[in-house]
Amino acid sequence: MSALHAFHKDEHYIIAYDEESKTDKVQIVDEYTGRVMPDRSWERGLHQMIEAKEGVQITGQRKTLAQMTYQRFFKRYLLLSGMTGTAQEIAPELKRVYDLDVLPIPTNKPNQRQYWRPRCWHTENEKWAAVAQQATEIAAQGRAVLVGTRSVEGSETLSQLLTDQGIAHTVLNARQDADEAELIKHAGEAGHITVATNMAGRGTDIKLPQTVKDKGGLHVILTEYHESARIDRQLFGRSARQGDPGTVQALVCLEDDAFVRYAPTAARGVARLTPQNREVPTPLLQWLVKLTQHTAERNNRKIRLDTLKHDQKRREQMGFAGNQG
């Protein structure tokens, strides 16, 4: 049942041609980075069930010989530290798990990023039409545009819409990860539209020529809120880097996965309060986003902490073998 209904092609995995085996293979896509994990496979027969569903060659099952949680792995280091632009939201968890404090560091240059009012429609068709229109209009002003999507399917849906309208653009998702550096190299050019999954939302520095900076810099469009606000901020952080100008905006809809999964009742209530073919009022949207992400992050935090507790119990049960860290 999980293989049929819980895991979806071009969202949780893609079908890609493998040069070594000369066959199509099911390859897992990391939801948070948007990248393919070619050497990873689901266990307990799930991977093989998905291969059967997709009609590709079924691979052999792998056996787990040993396992370790990320938390225990990192705690084995005598000195532990890290740097990220989105640690403030999880400061309590970092303190609880690793006994690490979060220290904010001022930006190197004043931040010129401008946040435009988020907008929300009822249906995906309305959303994608609005995204395509705005991306085209901003690019026509001589600026660069980065459109962030949550899945490979979303990036290809928007790409097809832009293609049908004759709008030149570039797609960066798990299918093009080998060409990532070259695609990012041109993403900051004047009039350039890049449609990307989360691959372009982490650690990507899009260089802008002076002509683009003079026009207002890079414009980032978020097309779907994530379970964690940190990932949204990572995407927005591609704009207005190192003192450059830039703008960001969320263009979403009530059919987005996060709303449907974590706040379905609230999303239906917002839909009833908003007439069809009308945008959702900003206060209602902000409330819905806050509720959705709070629920999702609470659930995910509980899963992580439960995993840590179970790992501790296993260590205690295996204590006769000596301390394993």
C-alpha positions in Angstrom: 0.0 0.0 0.0 2.8 2.4 0.8 4.5 1.8 -2.6 1.2 2.4 -4.4 -0.2 5.4 -2.5 2.5 7.0 -0.2 5.4 7.3 -2.7 5.0 9.3 -5.9 7.0 9.5 -9.0 8.8 12.8 -9.6 8.3 13.7 -6.0 9.9 11.1 -3.8 11.8 9.4 -6.7 12.5 9.6 -10.4 13.1 7.0 -13.1 16.5 7.6 -14.5 18.8 5.7 -17.0 21.7 4.1 -15.3 24.9 4.0 -17.5 26.4 1.2 -15.5 23.5 -1.3 -15.7 22.2 0.1 -19.0 18.6 0.1 -17.6 16.1 2.5 -16.0 16.3 2.6 -12.3 14.3 4.0 -9.4 16.4 6.7 -7.8 15.4 8.4 -4.5 15.1 12.2 -4.4 16.0 13.9 -1.2 13.0 16.1 -0.4 15.1 18.7 1.4 17.9 19.1 -1.1 16.1 18.1 -4.3 19.1 16.0 -5.3 19.2 12.3 -6.4 20.7 9.8 -3.9 21.7 7.1 -6.4 23.3 4.8 -3.8 20.4 4.8 -1.5 17.4 2.4 -1.4 14.4 1.9 0.7 14.5 -1.2 2.9 12.2 -4.1 3.8 11.2 -4.7 0.2 9.7 -1.2 -0.4 12.2 -0.3 -3.0 11.5 -3.5 -4.9 7.7 -2.9 -4.7 8.2 0.6 -6.2 10.4 -0.9 -9.0 7.6 -3.4 -9.7 5.0 -0.6 -9.8 7.1 1.4 -12.3 7.9 -1.7 -14.4 11.7 -1.4 -14.2 14.2 -4.1 -13.4 13.9 -5.3 -9.8 17.1 -5.1 -7.8 18.2 -7.3 -4.9 17.3 -6.3 -1.4 20.1 -4.9 0.8 20.6 -6.0 4.4 21.4 -3.5 7.1 24.4 -4.8 9.0 24.7 -1.8 11.4 23.0 1.5 11.9 23.6 4.7 13.8 21.5 7.9 14.1 22.9 11.2 12.9 22.6 12.5 16.5 24.9 9.8 17.9 27.3 10.0 15.0 27.8 13.8 15.5 28.1 13.4 19.3 31.1 11.2 18.9 33.2 14.2 17.9 35.1 15.8 20.7 34.5 19.3 19.2 31.3 20.0 17.4 30.2 23.2 15.7 28.5 24.3 12.6 27.4 27.4 10.6 24.1 28.0 8.9 21.8 30.9 8.1 18.7 29.2 9.5 19.7 27.8 12.9 17.7 30.2 15.1 14.4 28.4 14.6 15.9 25.1 15.9 18.0 26.6 18.7 16.1 24.8 21.5 16.6 21.4 19.8 20.3 22.0 19.2 20.7 22.8 22.8 18.7 19.8 24.0 20.4 17.2 21.7 23.9 18.5 21.3 24.2 21.0 24.2 25.2 23.7 21.6 24.2 27.3 21.8 23.3 29.4 18.7 25.2 32.6 18.3 23.8 35.1 15.7 26.4 36.7 13.5 25.6 40.1 11.8 25.6 40.0 8.0 28.7 41.2 6.2 26.8 44.0 4.4 23.3 45.5 5.1 20.5 43.3 3.8 18.6 44.9 0.9 16.1 42.0 0.4 12.5 43.1 0.0 9.6 40.8 0.8 6.6 41.2 -1.4 3.1 40.3 -0.1 2.5 36.5 -0.4 -0.4 35.6 -2.6 -2.6 32.4 -2.6 -5.2 31.0 -5.0 -7.6 28.1 -4.8 -6.2 25.8 -7.5 -2.9 24.8 -8.9 -3.9 25.9 -12.4 -4.4 29.5 -11.1 -1.1 29.4 -9.2 1.0 28.2 -12.1 -0.6 30.7 -14.4 0.2 33.5 -12.0 3.8 32.3 -11.5 4.4 32.1 -15.2 3.0 35.6 -15.7 5.0 37.2 -12.9 8.3 35.4 -13.9 7.8 36.7 -17.5 7.0 40.2 -16.5 10.0 40.5 -14.1 12.4 39.0 -16.6 11.2 41.5 -19.2 12.4 44.3 -16.9 16.0 43.1 -17.3 16.2 41.2 -14.0 16.9 37.5 -13.3 14.2 35.3 -11.9 14.6 32.1 -9.8 11.4 30.0 -9.4 11.6 27.4 -6.6 9.4 24.3 -6.7 9.1 21.5 -4.2 9.2 18.6 -6.6 10.5 17.5 -9.9 6.9 17.3 -11.1 6.2 20.9 -10.1 9.3 22.2 -12.0 8.3 20.3 -15.1 4.7 21.4 -14.9 5.8 25.1 -14.9 8.4 24.4 -17.5 5.8 23.0 -19.9 3.5 26.0 -19.3 6.4 28.4 -20.1 7.3 26.4 -23.1 3.7 26.5 -24.4 3.8 30.3 -24.1 7.2 30.5 -25.9 9.0 31.8 -22.8 12.7 30.9 -22.7 13.9 29.4 -19.4 16.1 26.8 -17.8 15.1 23.9 -15.6 17.3 22.6 -12.8 16.1 19.5 -11.0 17.3 16.0 -10.1 17.4 15.1 -13.8 19.9 17.9 -14.6 22.1 17.7 -11.4 25.2 16.8 -13.5 24.9 20.2 -15.3 24.1 22.2 -12.1 27.2 24.4 -12.1 26.8 25.4 -15.7 23.1 26.2 -15.2 23.7 28.2 -12.1 26.4 30.1 -13.9 23.9 31.7 -16.2 21.0 32.0 -13.7 21.8 35.6 -12.8 21.9 36.9 -16.3 19.5 39.7 -17.4 16.1 38.3 -18.5 17.0 34.8 -17.5 14.3 32.5 -15.8 15.5 29.5 -13.9 12.9 26.9 -12.6 14.5 24.8 -9.9 13.8 22.4 -7.1 15.4 22.7 -3.7 18.8 22.1 -5.4 19.0 25.8 -5.9 17.9 26.6 -2.4 20.9 25.5 -0.4 24.5 26.9 -0.7 23.9 28.3 -4.1 25.5 31.7 -4.9 24.0 33.2 -8.0 26.3 35.9 -9.3 24.6 39.0 -10.8 26.1 41.4 -13.4 25.9 45.1 -12.6 23.2 45.6 -15.2 20.9 43.2 -13.3 21.7 44.8 -9.9 20.8 48.2 -11.4 17.4 46.8 -12.4 16.6 45.4 -8.9 18.6 42.2 -8.7 17.4 38.6 -8.5 13.7 38.0 -7.9 12.8 34.7 -6.2 9.4 33.1 -6.4 8.4 30.4 -3.9 5.6 28.2 -5.3 4.9 26.0 -2.3 5.6 26.4 1.4 7.6 23.6 2.9 7.1 21.7 6.1 9.9 23.7 7.7 10.1 27.5 7.4 13.9 27.1 7.4 13.7 25.6 3.9 11.6 28.6 2.7 14.2 31.0 4.1 17.0 29.0 2.4 15.3 29.6 -1.0 14.6 33.3 -0.2 18.3 33.6 0.8 19.4 33.2 -2.8 18.2 36.7 -3.4 20.0 39.9 -2.2 23.2 38.2 -1.2 26.3 40.2 0.0 24.4 43.5 -0.1 22.9 43.1 -3.5 19.4 44.3 -4.1 16.7 41.6 -4.6 13.0 40.7 -4.0 11.2 37.6 -2.9 7.5 36.5 -3.0 5.4 33.4 -2.3 2.8 32.5 -4.9 0.9 29.4 -3.6 -2.5 27.7 -3.6 -4.7 25.8 -1.2 -4.1 22.5 -3.1 -0.4 22.6 -2.1 0.8 19.4 -0.4 1.8 21.0 2.9 -1.7 22.4 3.4 -3.4 19.2 2.4 -1.3 17.0 4.6 -0.9 19.1 7.8 -3.9 21.4 7.9 -6.6 20.0 5.6 -9.6 21.2 7.8 -8.1 24.7 8.1 -7.4 24.8 4.3 -11.0 23.8 3.5 -12.2 26.5 5.9 -10.1 29.2 4.2 -11.5 28.0 0.9 -15.1 28.4 2.1 -14.4 31.9 3.4 -12.8 33.0 0.1 -15.0 33.3 -3.1 -13.8 31.2 -6.1 -11.5 33.0 -8.5 -10.5 35.4 -5.7 -7.2 35.4 -3.9 -7.0 34.3 -0.3 -6.7 37.4 2.0 -3.2 37.8 3.3 -4.1 37.5 7.0 -5.9 34.2 6.4 -2.9 32.9 4.3 -0.4 33.9 7.0 -2.5 32.1 9.7 -2.8 29.0 7.5 1.0 28.9 6.8 1.8 29.3 10.5 -0.6 26.6 11.5 0.7 24.2 8.8 4.4 24.6 9.5 3.9 24.5 13.3 2.1 21.2 13.0 4.6 19.7 10.6 7.6 20.9 12.6 6.1 19.6 15.8 5.5 16.2 14.2 9.0 16.0 12.7 10.6 17.1 15.9 8.8 14.4 17.9 10.0 11.8 15.3 13.6 12.9 15.7 13.4 12.9 19.5 11.7 9.5 19.6 14.5 8.2 17.3 17.1 9.5 19.7 15.3 7.8 22.7 15.1 4.5 20.9 18.8 4.7 20.0 19.6 5.3 23.6 17.6 2.3 24.7 19.4 0.1 22.1 22.8 1.3 23.5 21.7 0.4 27.0 20.5 -3.0 25.9 23.8 -3.7 24.2 25.8 -2.4 27.1 27.4 -5.7 27.6 29.3 -5.2 24.3 30.9 -2.0 25.7 30.3 1.7 25.1 29.8 2.3 21.3 29.8 6.1 21.7 
